[in-house]
Each structure stands twice: as C-alpha cells, then as structure tokens.
Amino acid sequence: MDRSHTGEDARGPLDRRRPRLFLATALAVVVTVGTLGASHWRPGERPLDVLGLGLALASPVVVAALVRRPVVAVLLAATAVGSYLALGYAWGPAIGGLLGVLVTVALTGPARRARVVAWSGAVVGWGAILAAAALRTDVPRPAGILGGIAWTAVALLVAGAVRERFARVAAHRAARLERERTAVATERLRIARELHDVLAHSLSAITVQSGVGLHLLERDPEQARSALTSIRATSRDALDEVRAVLGVVRAEDGDVVAGDHVPAPAWDLATLPALAEPLRALGTTVRFDAEPLPEVPPHVAGIAYRVVQEALTNVGRHAQDARAVVVRLDRQGGSLRVRVSDDGRPGDGPTPGPSGHPGYGLRGMRERVEGAGGTLYAGPTRDGFAVDATIPWASPPHDAGSGTQEDT
C-alpha cells in the first residue's frame, strides 16, 4: 500500500489549503473579537493599538501562510504571543492563537514530524508566556497557568486522535481503490482470455476451411460449398461467443435494456467433438475417449473445454504433420484429467514467443489450471506432443472460463 496513505509519511487533514484558510479565518475572528473584549474589560492594562492587534493576529497569519514550515511557524507564533504579553496588553484570547498554530501543525505534514514539532512548540510557547508573565505585575494565579497548559495538552491529544482516525480512513479508502483497480484489471484479463480463446480457435478453423475451399473450388465444387458452409457456421458460432462475453460486460456495466437477452457461455463437454472439425478437414483423425462422468461443475467444465480447445488449435497450427489426435477425459480420484496428445514430430508443438518463453496459449492454459489448484504439463513426448491437465473436482470457481492464452 502507498505510504502516502498510512504510516509516518501520511498526509494530514489540514494539508489541503482550503480547510487551513477556513481555520485561519475563524481563528482571526475569535482572536480579534476576544482581544478587543479583553482590552475593553481590563482598562488598567495597555490599550490595544495597531501593534497589539498585529501581534495578536500573527498566529492566524502563520496558520494561513507558514504552516508548511512548522518550525518557523511555531517560533513566530510563540514570539508574537510572548511579545504581546511582555508589552502589557491584556491577557486573553491572544494566547488561543498559539494553540491554533500548534493544532494546525499537529494536523499537517508527516505525522512524526508534526507530532514532535507541535509538542516541542507547546513547550517553547508556554516558556515564552511564562517569561512574559515574569515581566508583568498582573501575573495570573498558578491555577490559571496550569489550566492553560492542561488545555493545550488536551488539544494536542485530540488533534493526534483526529489525525490517526484520518489516517485509518485514508488507508481504508486507498485499499478499496486498490481492490477496485485489481478487480478491473482481472476482469479485463478475463475478457481478453475469453476473446482470445474464441477468436484463435475460430480463425484457425476458418483459415483451414477456406484453404480447403480454395483448393477444391474448381475440382470439387460441392466439397468447396461444404467448406464455405462450415466457415459460415464457425463464424456465426464465434460471433455468438463474442456476443456472450461482451454481453456479460454490458450487464455488469448496467447497460442492458430490459428485455435484452444476454447469452452466457455454455461449458458443455458433450460439444467437444465439434472442436475437432477443422483438424478433420485437414485429414487428421481425432478420437475422443471420455468415460461416463457425473455432472461436472461448470467452472471445471469451462477450464476443461478451453484446454481442449487451445490444444486442438495448437495441433492445427504447429503440428500439421500430425495424423492422429487423442482427447481423453476421465475422473481420477478427486480430479478431472484432460489429456490431448498427437503424433506430430517432436518440436512441432507450440512454439515459443519472441522472448523465448512459451506463447500466450500455453501460458494461458497453465494459468487457468493452476488458478483452480490443478497442474498442467505441455511438452513433447516420445510419440509427439501432449497437453495433460489435472483439475481438482472441487476447485474454486475463481477463473473458470478465463486464463491468458499463450500460443495460438
């Protein structure tokens, strides 16, 4: 978490200029009215003049202009109050100006520095007040002095509590914003994974089918027509899946009009054989060995579906000499095992990306499976290439239909 919201470097409640100006204005009004009143009700003391009023108003000016330099602010306020009293002006609210400066310092800037300067300033300020009192004949009773010191301590303690509360609220807000940013990034990644899965498989199938159609266009028009029909069906299915993904986004954003139908991706493992049509169009034999399974949890079915889809797409792209592919699904203990193997030459499997690392497809499969607590192996075998995933049956539905894709 950003240290600007927590700890000793946290901003204070009065770091913003507007609250500080409001406090300075209020403090100036209180000091002015109080000082005029004290001077009026104590005629035996030095009459209030421009100099006295200027010294009394030094503290509000410091709050407005110099609190960013807390040491200078405290020294100026203490000097002004000490001079005001030493020159014989009436005791009264002018002392409150110093208290306002101390509280402002305690609520501004880094917490540790503010705390040290504020309490040190209280000592310096009351030292100046006591020194000025020693020069006067109308020294207040000790109880009055002790009461003033006690109120200063109480005010600084309250300011410290306010600051801690402010820091906790700021930290909570920062944590919430970070969670929201993380959630947005996760959702974007999920959508990118889904679109990758849909488009990579569908475009690969369309590429194969269009190649077959072009090859047979003049020699076997009927077969070419069949390839074009397959292209239309594949593109329609891809558009439906893309619409499903984007429809969920619209629903989450609240943009769906009442009556709109938002389709959701269906993870029906019984439809897996349809994923093999592009390979069969290339003349590759694809065999599905799936033992009878109990009802598969939707998130587990989603991961298994995407693993098979990605693996078959990679066979079509990177192992075009493969003549046979075997897809097997079975339950082993508390897990669903998905294995897709082909007899392509070793090294014809998915190729690394530009950086030498696996591409998006393989990495995406791994993230999907491992995100659900499972394991995945993808690499060459003695007879070709294999993708072997084990997905816990009771895995959390954290990333059922998502996962970055590496290789397509």
Solvent accessible surface area in square Angstrom, and as a share of the most:
residue,aa,sasa,rsa
1,M,144,0.64
2,D,85,0.44
3,R,156,0.57
4,S,44,0.28
5,H,69,0.31
6,T,41,0.24
7,G,53,0.51
8,E,63,0.28
9,D,70,0.36
10,A,5,0.04
11,R,126,0.46
12,G,4,0.04
13,P,20,0.13
14,L,20,0.10
15,D,5,0.02
16,R,147,0.53
17,R,146,0.53
18,R,202,0.74
19,P,40,0.25
20,R,9,0.03
21,L,70,0.35
22,F,156,0.65
23,L,52,0.26
24,A,7,0.05
25,T,85,0.49
26,A,41,0.32
27,L,22,0.11
28,A,28,0.22
29,V,87,0.50
30,V,93,0.54
31,V,1,0.00
32,T,34,0.20
33,V,99,0.57
34,G,18,0.17
35,T,1,0.00
36,L,94,0.47
37,G,26,0.25
38,A,17,0.13
39,S,23,0.15
40,H,132,0.59
41,W,200,0.70
42,R,107,0.39
43,P,115,0.72
44,G,80,0.77
45,E,34,0.15
46,R,92,0.34
47,P,103,0.65
48,L,36,0.18
49,D,60,0.31
50,V,135,0.78
51,L,93,0.46
52,G,0,0.00
53,L,55,0.28
54,G,43,0.42
55,L,35,0.17
56,A,4,0.03
57,L,45,0.23
58,A,26,0.20
59,S,2,0.01
60,P,6,0.04
61,V,92,0.53
62,V,6,0.03
63,V,0,0.00
64,A,24,0.18
65,A,68,0.52
66,L,55,0.27
67,V,3,0.02
68,R,130,0.48
69,R,163,0.59
70,P,10,0.07
71,V,85,0.49
72,V,67,0.38
73,A,0,0.00
74,V,5,0.03
75,L,90,0.45
76,L,80,0.40
77,A,0,0.00
78,A,3,0.02
79,T,86,0.50
80,A,8,0.06
81,V,4,0.02
82,G,8,0.08
83,S,40,0.26
84,Y,3,0.01
85,L,0,0.00
86,A,41,0.32
87,L,74,0.37
88,G,20,0.19
89,Y,1,0.00
90,A,2,0.02
91,W,22,0.08
92,G,28,0.27
93,P,45,0.28
94,A,3,0.02
95,I,36,0.18
96,G,31,0.30
97,G,0,0.00
98,L,3,0.01
99,L,52,0.26
100,G,10,0.10
101,V,1,0.00
102,L,1,0.00
103,V,34,0.19
104,T,0,0.00
105,V,2,0.01
106,A,10,0.08
107,L,18,0.09
108,T,5,0.03
109,G,9,0.09
110,P,53,0.33
111,A,14,0.11
112,R,140,0.51
113,R,101,0.37
114,A,2,0.01
115,R,115,0.42
116,V,88,0.51
117,V,18,0.10
118,A,1,0.00
119,W,95,0.33
120,S,56,0.36
121,G,2,0.02
122,A,10,0.08
123,V,113,0.65
124,V,67,0.39
125,G,0,0.00
126,W,25,0.09
127,G,39,0.37
128,A,27,0.21
129,I,0,0.00
130,L,80,0.40
131,A,62,0.48
132,A,4,0.03
133,A,4,0.03
134,A,84,0.65
135,L,135,0.67
136,R,23,0.09
137,T,145,0.84
138,D,55,0.28
139,V,83,0.48
140,P,40,0.25
141,R,192,0.70
142,P,102,0.64
143,A,74,0.58
144,G,47,0.46
145,I,22,0.11
146,L,118,0.59
147,G,28,0.27
148,G,21,0.21
149,I,68,0.35
150,A,53,0.41
151,W,177,0.62
152,T,9,0.05
153,A,32,0.25
154,V,71,0.41
155,A,24,0.19
156,L,4,0.02
157,L,115,0.57
158,V,85,0.49
159,A,4,0.03
160,G,31,0.30
161,A,58,0.45
162,V,70,0.40
163,R,17,0.06
164,E,106,0.47
165,R,143,0.52
166,F,67,0.28
167,A,23,0.18
168,R,140,0.51
169,V,54,0.31
170,A,12,0.09
171,A,20,0.16
172,H,117,0.52
173,R,112,0.41
174,A,11,0.09
175,A,21,0.17
176,R,94,0.34
177,L,73,0.36
178,E,89,0.40
179,R,139,0.51
180,E,83,0.37
181,R,143,0.52
182,T,74,0.43
183,A,61,0.47
184,V,72,0.42
185,A,58,0.45
186,T,71,0.41
187,E,45,0.20
188,R,169,0.62
189,L,69,0.34
190,R,63,0.23
191,I,28,0.14
192,A,55,0.43
193,R,23,0.08
194,E,3,0.01
195,L,45,0.22
196,H,48,0.21
197,D,3,0.01
198,V,1,0.01
199,L,76,0.38
200,A,19,0.15
201,H,22,0.10
202,S,9,0.06
203,L,104,0.52
204,S,19,0.13
205,A,1,0.01
206,I,39,0.20
207,T,91,0.53
208,V,23,0.13
209,Q,10,0.04
210,S,40,0.26
211,G,39,0.37
212,V,32,0.19
213,G,6,0.06
214,L,138,0.68
215,H,125,0.56
216,L,27,0.14
217,L,96,0.48
218,E,162,0.73
219,R,170,0.62
220,D,57,0.30
221,P,87,0.55
222,E,121,0.54
223,Q,85,0.38
224,A,1,0.01
225,R,159,0.58
226,S,55,0.36
227,A,9,0.07
228,L,103,0.51
229,T,67,0.39
230,S,41,0.26
231,I,31,0.16
232,R,160,0.58
233,A,32,0.25
234,T,23,0.14
235,S,36,0.24
236,R,125,0.46
237,D,78,0.40
238,A,9,0.07
239,L,107,0.53
240,D,65,0.34
241,E,49,0.22
242,V,28,0.16
243,R,132,0.48
244,A,4,0.03
245,V,4,0.02
246,L,81,0.40
247,G,6,0.06
248,V,41,0.23
249,V,36,0.20
250,R,106,0.39
251,A,51,0.39
252,E,107,0.48
253,D,94,0.49
254,G,63,0.61
255,D,85,0.44
256,V,42,0.24
257,V,101,0.58
258,A,102,0.79
259,G,84,0.81
260,D,65,0.34
261,H,157,0.70
262,V,44,0.25
263,P,41,0.26
264,A,76,0.59
265,P,43,0.27
266,A,82,0.64
267,W,50,0.18
268,D,68,0.35
269,L,30,0.15
270,A,83,0.65
271,T,63,0.37
272,L,4,0.02
273,P,56,0.35
274,A,66,0.51
275,L,12,0.06
276,A,0,0.00
277,E,88,0.39
278,P,16,0.10
279,L,6,0.03
280,R,89,0.33
281,A,48,0.37
282,L,71,0.35
283,G,48,0.46
284,T,8,0.05
285,T,87,0.51
286,V,10,0.06
287,R,130,0.47
288,F,49,0.20
289,D,39,0.20
290,A,67,0.52
291,E,66,0.30
292,P,135,0.85
293,L,49,0.24
294,P,73,0.46
295,E,166,0.74
296,V,25,0.14
297,P,30,0.19
298,P,101,0.64
299,H,27,0.12
300,V,0,0.00
301,A,4,0.03
302,G,0,0.00
303,I,1,0.01
304,A,0,0.00
305,Y,23,0.09
306,R,1,0.00
307,V,0,0.00
308,V,0,0.00
309,Q,5,0.02
310,E,4,0.02
311,A,3,0.02
312,L,3,0.02
313,T,6,0.03
314,N,5,0.02
315,V,10,0.06
316,G,8,0.08
317,R,112,0.41
318,H,40,0.18
319,A,3,0.03
320,Q,128,0.57
321,D,51,0.27
322,A,0,0.00
323,R,125,0.46
324,A,41,0.32
325,V,1,0.00
326,V,38,0.22
327,V,0,0.00
328,R,102,0.37
329,L,4,0.02
330,D,15,0.08
331,R,94,0.34
332,Q,86,0.38
333,G,69,0.66
334,G,50,0.48
335,S,21,0.13
336,L,0,0.00
337,R,73,0.27
338,V,0,0.00
339,R,76,0.28
340,V,4,0.03
341,S,26,0.17
342,D,12,0.06
343,D,64,0.33
344,G,2,0.02
345,R,150,0.55
346,P,87,0.55
347,G,64,0.62
348,D,30,0.16
349,G,5,0.05
350,P,20,0.13
351,T,69,0.40
352,P,87,0.54
353,G,24,0.23
354,P,154,0.97
355,S,87,0.56
356,G,54,0.52
357,H,120,0.54
358,P,71,0.45
359,G,12,0.11
360,Y,138,0.53
361,G,0,0.00
362,L,17,0.08
363,R,99,0.36
364,G,0,0.00
365,M,0,0.00
366,R,85,0.31
367,E,63,0.28
368,R,0,0.00
369,V,0,0.00
370,E,91,0.41
371,G,35,0.33
372,A,2,0.01
373,G,57,0.55
374,G,9,0.09
375,T,92,0.53
376,L,13,0.07
377,Y,111,0.42
378,A,20,0.15
379,G,6,0.06
380,P,80,0.50
381,T,43,0.25
382,R,225,0.82
383,D,100,0.52
384,G,0,0.00
385,F,21,0.09
386,A,0,0.00
387,V,5,0.03
388,D,21,0.11
389,A,0,0.00
390,T,45,0.26
391,I,0,0.00
392,P,35,0.22
393,W,32,0.11
394,A,98,0.76
395,S,5,0.03
396,P,77,0.49
397,P,99,0.62
398,H,131,0.59
399,D,18,0.09
400,A,20,0.16
401,G,13,0.12
402,S,0,0.00
403,G,0,0.00
404,T,24,0.14
405,Q,6,0.03
406,E,8,0.04
407,D,10,0.05
408,T,34,0.20
